[in-house]
């Protein structure tokens, strides 16, 4: 099957922060970390290609997010595979500082908030922002609408997510802070943080 991707522009506070970061960079007062190819934790065999965008804009946005928020932001979703066995490649920008604060999972939920799949992240990604990790299989039909969101340790869920379907497009959305809050206690849960 083809690869479905959606990338979105950041609005509001994130756009202002990115603008300030770009202005600082233009003045030579700041630098960005190089974006290396991610080390793929548990990549699927279905052909999903977890890669960071490698663009300076992605690194700047990740740096800006790290400095201004404790929310993990899903920036892209790629889906490969076949019905009832899809592999999701999820890109996250998060303000990781180490095991004390890091994105510890991403998950796929039905529109009603039912947890379908959770991908545990075994370590922080301080020097790899944004980062992409794959997971699956996710048992959905091509027309099923799902929500993909990330979780921070210790802060929990933010209000940003991406919603869409395999046959349609994915779009960035805002969800209520209490959307599917009970899913936070469901298994699987992280067993710790490696680094």
C-alpha positions as CSV (number, residue, x, y, z in Angstrom):
1,X,0.0,0.0,0.0
2,X,1.0,3.6,-0.4
3,X,2.4,5.8,2.3
4,X,0.0,8.4,3.7
5,X,1.5,11.4,5.3
6,X,0.4,14.7,6.8
7,X,2.6,17.5,7.9
8,X,1.0,20.5,9.5
9,X,2.1,24.1,10.3
10,X,2.2,25.1,13.9
11,X,-0.2,27.8,14.8
12,X,-0.6,30.2,17.7
13,X,2.1,30.2,20.4
14,X,4.3,27.6,18.6
15,X,4.4,29.9,15.5
16,X,5.4,32.8,17.6
17,X,8.1,30.8,19.3
18,X,9.4,29.5,16.0
19,X,9.5,33.1,14.6
20,X,11.5,34.3,17.6
21,X,13.9,31.3,17.3
22,X,14.4,32.1,13.6
23,X,15.1,35.8,14.5
24,X,17.7,34.8,17.0
25,X,19.3,32.4,14.6
26,X,19.4,35.1,11.9
27,X,21.3,37.3,14.4
28,X,23.9,34.6,15.0
29,X,23.0,34.2,18.7
30,X,21.9,30.6,18.6
31,X,22.6,27.4,16.8
32,X,20.7,24.3,16.1
33,X,21.7,20.7,16.7
34,X,22.3,18.6,13.6
35,X,19.5,16.2,12.8
36,X,20.9,12.8,12.5
37,X,19.1,9.7,11.2
38,X,17.1,8.3,14.1
39,X,18.0,5.0,15.7
40,X,14.9,3.0,15.1
41,X,13.5,1.3,18.1
42,X,11.5,-1.7,17.1
43,X,10.9,-0.7,13.5
44,X,8.4,-2.7,11.6
45,X,9.1,-5.0,8.7
46,X,6.3,-3.6,6.6
47,X,8.5,-1.0,4.9
48,X,7.8,2.0,7.0
49,X,10.7,4.4,6.8
50,X,11.2,6.3,10.0
51,X,13.2,9.3,9.2
52,X,13.4,12.8,10.6
53,X,12.8,15.5,8.1
54,X,16.4,16.6,8.4
55,X,15.4,20.2,7.8
56,X,16.7,23.0,10.0
57,X,13.0,24.1,10.5
58,X,12.2,20.9,12.2
59,X,15.2,21.2,14.5
60,X,14.3,24.8,15.3
61,X,10.7,23.9,16.0
62,X,11.9,21.1,18.3
63,X,14.3,23.4,20.1
64,X,11.6,26.0,20.5
65,X,9.1,23.4,21.8
66,X,11.7,22.2,24.3
67,X,12.2,25.6,25.7
68,X,8.5,26.7,26.0
69,X,6.3,23.7,26.8
70,X,6.1,20.4,28.4
71,X,3.8,19.0,25.8
72,X,4.8,16.3,23.3
73,X,3.6,17.3,19.8
74,X,2.8,14.8,17.1
75,X,4.0,16.5,13.9
76,X,3.5,13.7,11.3
77,X,1.8,10.3,10.9
78,X,2.8,7.9,8.1
79,X,0.9,4.6,7.6
80,X,1.9,1.6,5.6
81,X,0.6,-2.0,5.5
82,X,-2.8,-3.5,4.9
83,X,-6.3,-3.4,6.5
84,X,-6.3,-4.7,10.0
85,X,-2.5,-4.7,10.1
86,X,-1.2,-1.2,9.6
87,X,2.1,0.1,10.7
88,X,2.2,3.7,12.0
89,X,5.3,5.9,11.8
90,X,4.8,8.8,14.2
91,X,7.0,11.8,14.4
92,X,7.1,13.7,17.7
93,X,8.7,17.0,18.8
94,X,9.0,16.9,22.6
95,X,10.9,19.0,25.2
96,X,12.9,16.0,26.5
97,X,15.5,16.8,29.1
98,X,16.4,13.2,30.1
99,X,14.6,10.6,32.1
100,X,13.1,13.3,34.3
101,X,11.1,14.7,31.4
102,X,10.6,12.8,28.1
103,X,8.0,11.6,25.7
104,X,7.3,8.1,27.0
105,X,4.7,6.8,24.5
106,X,2.5,7.5,21.5
107,X,-0.8,5.9,21.0
108,X,-3.7,5.3,18.5
109,X,-7.3,5.7,19.7
110,X,-10.7,5.3,18.1
111,X,-12.8,8.4,17.8
112,X,-14.6,7.4,21.0
113,X,-11.2,7.3,22.9
114,X,-10.8,3.5,23.0
115,X,-7.1,2.6,23.0
116,X,-6.1,0.6,20.0
117,X,-2.3,0.6,20.2
118,X,0.4,2.1,22.3
119,X,4.1,2.4,21.4
120,X,6.3,2.6,24.5
121,X,9.4,4.8,24.1
122,X,12.2,3.3,26.2
123,X,14.4,6.4,26.5
124,X,14.5,10.2,26.1
125,X,15.4,11.8,22.8
126,X,17.2,14.9,24.0
127,X,19.6,15.2,21.0
128,X,17.2,13.8,18.4
129,X,14.3,16.2,17.8
130,X,11.9,15.7,16.2
131,X,12.1,11.9,16.2
132,X,10.1,9.2,14.4
133,X,9.3,5.7,15.7
134,X,7.1,3.0,14.1
135,X,4.7,0.6,15.7
136,X,2.0,-1.8,15.0
137,X,0.2,-3.8,13.8
138,X,-2.9,-1.5,14.3
139,X,-6.1,-3.4,13.6
140,X,-8.3,-0.8,11.8
141,X,-10.2,-0.5,8.5
142,X,-9.0,2.0,5.9
143,X,-12.1,4.2,6.7
144,X,-11.8,4.1,10.5
145,X,-11.1,7.6,12.0
146,X,-8.4,7.4,14.6
147,X,-6.6,9.9,16.9
148,X,-2.8,9.8,17.3
149,X,-1.3,11.5,20.4
150,X,1.8,11.5,22.5
151,X,2.4,11.3,26.2
152,X,5.0,13.0,28.4
153,X,6.6,11.8,31.6
154,X,5.7,13.2,34.0
155,X,3.3,15.7,32.5
156,X,0.8,13.4,30.8
157,X,-1.2,14.2,27.7
158,X,-1.3,17.6,26.0
159,X,-4.1,19.0,24.0
160,X,-2.6,18.5,20.5
161,X,-3.2,15.3,18.4
162,X,-3.6,14.3,14.8
163,X,-6.9,12.7,13.6
164,X,-7.7,11.1,10.3
165,X,-8.0,7.8,8.4
166,X,-5.9,5.7,6.1
167,X,-8.2,6.5,3.2
168,X,-8.4,10.2,4.1
169,X,-6.1,12.8,5.4
170,X,-4.7,13.4,8.8
171,X,-5.1,16.9,10.4
172,X,-3.8,18.5,13.6
173,X,-6.5,19.0,16.1
174,X,-7.0,20.2,19.7
175,X,-8.6,17.8,22.1
176,X,-10.0,18.5,25.5
177,X,-7.5,17.8,28.3
178,X,-9.8,15.1,29.6
179,X,-10.2,13.3,26.2
180,X,-9.7,9.5,26.8
181,X,-8.0,10.3,30.1
182,X,-8.6,6.8,31.4
183,X,-6.3,5.4,28.7
184,X,-3.4,6.8,30.6
185,X,-3.7,4.0,33.1
186,X,-4.2,1.2,30.6
187,X,-1.4,-1.3,29.6
188,X,1.2,-1.4,28.3
189,X,3.1,1.0,30.6
190,X,6.7,2.0,30.5
191,X,9.0,-0.1,32.7
192,X,11.5,2.7,33.1
193,X,13.8,5.0,31.2
194,X,17.1,3.8,29.8
195,X,18.6,7.3,29.4
